[in-house]
């Protein structure tokens, strides 16, 4: 029997136990592949794979509770990293994957697809790549995991063979993804040359700050390292769908089925965010100059993402024929990841913890919104509504009179995305506060600065950039409230469409799908409960969960960020 108190020690001493979450996904893949061999059981592949996913989630929670923010476990000769930060992201990944499995089961049961079991296999394969990406501490592991995620995601986008939009979206995703992968691979080859043949992230601090720094400056001018950094920024921005590298997102979301769009908006974002954090705080934080450029560029991309995501997304509600819900949520994801990035690029761990809390809420409520849209699409398909497409924003008209509970659940998710409810509102206020203090902290009263711990905080972006970030957060949040509340207004105020009203006046001849309907309702209940808990006890989650995770992000880095900040202060003096 495994002693839970010594779980961290067991993981530290056993490399195979460190990848237990990935083994759970692999086991689920074999189970889903086995059930997909028979047509009668293919749609149940998702249901029978969920116990393994629940086991992986439980492992991440238990190990997270046994670790502190200052502890890190390196496995497989330092190529695989386990710390509080990676465990938090993996916990979110397994939670999202569980709910997506229930949602995909419901979607596949109600669809007319001939091959249903393979979808769950591809979904798990993409998640396997994302899980390895979260713990990658080696260039080779990073690239292999990234390609596993990318190729499986392309297959998911093109899964509906008869859908021309899906094929077009898959081709666009493939071409754009190939360019991003080529940029990343070229940058990794430059890193490999800079470190004289090492693929470990740990080699970069010694190269840039150690005794070999002089040799590095002579043999490899900073122009090579800068070229690699810019290529890396482009590749990561594509995966995060940061503007202007977001052009693929609206088309790919629109051409994908709803479970795939939900995957791209949540799990894929978690993996890309992990790449950004690990590479930023290991490779580029080794030098104050490179880290300042890295942070500033991503700060500018975050500003542009908030502007483009909100303003272009708001246009969807003005379309005469009714905008696309998938496109709206695609632009929403562009804006939301911009908000998350504003906290991380500043540098301090307390602002990063707020960003992780915001990311957690985003994953929960955004996934809940997509599950609700799956149920809306199923209702329209089952009742043969032809006057409006299920993906149209007008399909939400009068949803409260059609499905009251579903409308309330979707309204809660949308209100959270608009930062109207307490948790997201508090997180966004703190993000705004962090950006303001990074620009005008010296103007604040000393008593207030000490209360918030701002006097001992150093920021990695220029004051003018942080002030622009603060202004952008404030302005774009107002725009976001406008178009999110428009969706709520359509659900609760507008009347249903005439054809929908006729269906409501008649007794339905078909019954909702049984066990699969219960599964998606169960997933929605889990997400609703999670959003309520996060809203009621935000301080607990920030102090006990996201705080240690943010601290681990700094401590587990091969070079301590404080060294970089001290170097910056010395240069300033």
Protein Blocks (a to p, Z undefined) as FASTA:
>chain_A
ZZfklmmmmmmmmmklmmmmmmmmmmmmmmmmmmmmpmklmmmmmmmmmmmmmmmmmmmm
mmmmmpcfkbccdeehhiaccdfklmmmmmmmmmmmmmmmmmmmmmmmmmccfblklmmm
mmmmmmmmmmmmmmgcbfklmmmmmmmmmmmmmmmmmmpmmlmklmmmmmmmmmmmmmmm
mmmmmmmmmmmmmnnopabfklmmmmmmmmmlmmmmmmmcfklmmmmmmmmmmmmmmmno
pafklmmmmmmmmmpcfklmmmmmmmmmmmmmmmmmmmmmmmmmmpmklmmmmmmmmmmm
mmmmmmmmmmmmmmmmmpmnopafklmmmmmmmmmmmmmmmmmmnopaklmmmmmmmmmm
mmmmmmmmmmmmmmmmmmmmmnopakbcfkbmklmgoklmmmmmlmmmmmmmmmmmnoma
mklmmmmmmmmmmmmmmmmmmmpcfklmmmnopmmpccfbdfklmmmmmmmmmmmmmmmm
mmmmmmmmmmmmmccdfklmmmmmpccfbdcdfklmmmmmmmmmmmmmmmmmmmmmmmlm
mmmmmmmmmmmmmmmpmbdfklmmmmmmmmmZZ
